[in-house]
Amino acid sequence: MRGLCLIVAMAAGLIALTNHRAEAAAPSERAIVPLGAWYGQYSGDGEREFIVVHSSRQFAVLAASLPAGRALPSFDEAKETALAVYLGQRPTGGYGVRLISAQVEAGVMRVHVAERRPPPDSFTTQALTTPFAIFVFAGPSQKIDVLWDTDER
């Protein structure tokens, strides 16, 4: 599986567990909030892509690829679906993935993510980075469509 080999390149603390609220959805859509979100700067994957994780086996491979001391919680494939988003290689620190919204419409989960870029006048780590985010959503084996956007903030 491409993109699941994460490289430890910085001190501990590069991956933070946080939850986000989805933006309000239209009445015909059901907005959802991820059960968890993990972020990091060094995925080891040089290309922008996303990977939908449907099985406990796939999730175990993903979890095992995280830096030492960082672990994902257990994953129940009967109740959850995971999405790994990789930005690909970036020239400095300060880049990241931001979840804008997630909703289910007609049985398809639509996840809108943005690439967060550092402001032009900011001080950033002068190192190549490969930012990523991992989101876990309630609901087994859902079809997921990902919409990419750029966020200049």
C-alpha positions as CSV (number, residue, x, y, z in Angstrom):
1,M,0.0,0.0,0.0
2,R,1.4,3.3,-1.1
3,G,1.7,6.1,1.3
4,L,1.5,4.1,4.5
5,C,5.2,4.3,5.4
6,L,5.6,7.2,7.7
7,I,9.1,8.5,8.5
8,V,10.2,9.7,11.9
9,A,12.1,12.9,11.1
10,M,11.4,15.3,14.0
11,A,10.9,15.1,17.7
12,A,7.8,13.6,19.3
13,G,4.7,15.7,19.2
14,L,4.3,16.0,15.4
15,I,1.1,14.1,15.5
16,A,-1.7,15.6,17.6
17,L,-5.1,14.1,18.4
18,T,-7.9,16.6,17.8
19,N,-11.5,16.6,16.8
20,H,-13.1,19.1,14.4
21,R,-16.6,20.1,13.8
22,A,-18.0,19.8,10.3
23,E,-19.6,22.9,8.8
24,A,-23.4,23.1,8.6
25,A,-24.7,20.9,5.8
26,A,-27.7,21.4,3.6
27,P,-30.9,19.7,4.8
28,S,-30.6,16.9,2.3
29,E,-27.1,16.1,3.6
30,R,-26.1,14.6,7.0
31,A,-23.0,16.4,8.4
32,I,-20.6,14.2,10.3
33,V,-17.8,14.8,12.7
34,P,-14.7,12.5,12.7
35,L,-14.2,10.3,15.8
36,G,-10.6,11.4,15.7
37,A,-8.0,13.2,13.6
38,W,-4.2,12.7,13.6
39,Y,-1.7,15.1,11.9
40,G,2.0,14.9,11.1
41,Q,4.7,16.5,9.0
42,Y,6.6,13.4,7.8
43,S,4.5,10.7,6.0
44,G,7.4,9.6,3.8
45,D,5.0,9.8,0.8
46,G,6.1,12.3,-1.9
47,E,2.8,12.5,-3.8
48,R,-0.6,14.0,-3.0
49,E,-3.2,11.3,-2.5
50,F,-5.7,9.9,-0.2
51,I,-6.3,6.3,1.0
52,V,-9.6,4.9,2.3
53,V,-9.0,2.3,5.0
54,H,-11.9,-0.3,5.2
55,S,-10.4,-3.2,7.2
56,S,-8.7,-3.7,10.5
57,R,-5.7,-5.2,8.7
58,Q,-5.2,-2.1,6.6
59,F,-5.7,0.1,9.7
60,A,-3.1,-2.0,11.6
61,V,-0.5,-1.4,8.8
62,L,-1.3,2.3,9.0
63,A,-1.0,2.4,12.8
64,A,2.3,0.4,12.7
65,S,3.8,3.0,10.3
66,L,3.4,5.9,12.8
67,P,6.5,7.2,14.6
68,A,7.5,5.3,17.8
69,G,5.4,6.3,20.8
70,R,2.5,7.3,18.7
71,A,-0.4,4.9,18.3
72,L,-3.8,5.0,16.8
73,P,-6.7,3.6,18.9
74,S,-8.3,0.3,18.0
75,F,-10.3,0.2,14.8
76,D,-13.6,-1.6,14.3
77,E,-14.2,-2.2,10.6
78,A,-17.8,-3.0,11.3
79,K,-18.4,0.5,12.7
80,E,-15.7,2.7,11.3
81,T,-14.0,4.0,8.1
82,A,-10.6,5.8,8.0
83,L,-9.2,8.3,5.5
84,A,-5.5,9.0,5.2
85,V,-4.8,12.3,3.3
86,Y,-1.2,12.9,2.1
87,L,-0.2,16.3,0.7
88,G,3.0,15.1,-0.9
89,Q,6.4,16.8,-0.6
90,R,6.5,20.5,0.4
91,P,9.6,22.7,0.5
92,T,9.3,23.8,4.2
93,G,7.3,23.4,7.4
94,G,4.1,25.2,7.9
95,Y,2.0,23.1,5.5
96,G,-0.8,20.8,6.7
97,V,-4.2,19.3,6.1
98,R,-7.4,21.0,7.3
99,L,-10.8,19.3,7.4
100,I,-13.4,21.7,6.0
101,S,-16.4,19.5,6.1
102,A,-17.7,15.9,5.9
103,Q,-21.2,14.8,5.0
104,V,-23.1,11.8,3.7
105,E,-25.5,12.2,0.8
106,A,-27.1,9.4,-1.1
107,G,-24.8,6.9,0.7
108,V,-21.6,8.6,-0.3
109,M,-19.4,10.4,2.2
110,R,-18.0,13.6,0.8
111,V,-15.0,14.9,2.6
112,H,-13.7,18.4,1.8
113,V,-10.1,19.0,2.8
114,A,-7.8,22.0,2.3
115,E,-4.1,22.3,2.1
116,R,-3.0,24.8,4.7
117,R,0.0,26.9,3.6
118,P,2.3,29.1,5.7
119,P,1.9,32.8,5.3
120,P,4.6,34.3,3.0
121,D,6.3,36.3,5.8
122,S,6.3,33.5,8.3
123,F,9.3,31.7,9.8
124,T,9.2,28.0,8.9
125,T,11.3,24.9,9.3
126,Q,13.7,24.8,6.4
127,A,13.3,21.1,5.7
128,L,11.4,19.1,3.1
129,T,8.1,17.9,4.7
130,T,5.4,15.5,3.6
131,P,2.3,16.5,5.7
132,F,-0.6,14.1,6.3
133,A,-3.8,13.7,8.3
134,I,-5.7,10.6,9.3
135,F,-9.4,10.9,10.0
136,V,-11.6,8.1,11.5
137,F,-15.4,8.3,10.8
138,A,-18.3,6.4,12.2
139,G,-19.8,4.0,9.6
140,P,-18.4,0.9,8.0
141,S,-16.9,0.7,4.5
142,Q,-18.3,3.9,3.1
143,K,-17.6,5.1,-0.4
144,I,-15.6,8.4,0.1
145,D,-15.2,11.2,-2.4
146,V,-12.5,13.7,-1.5
147,L,-12.6,17.4,-2.6
148,W,-9.2,19.1,-2.4
149,D,-8.9,22.9,-1.8
150,T,-6.1,25.3,-1.0
151,D,-6.3,27.4,2.1
152,E,-3.9,30.4,2.2
153,R,-4.2,30.8,6.0
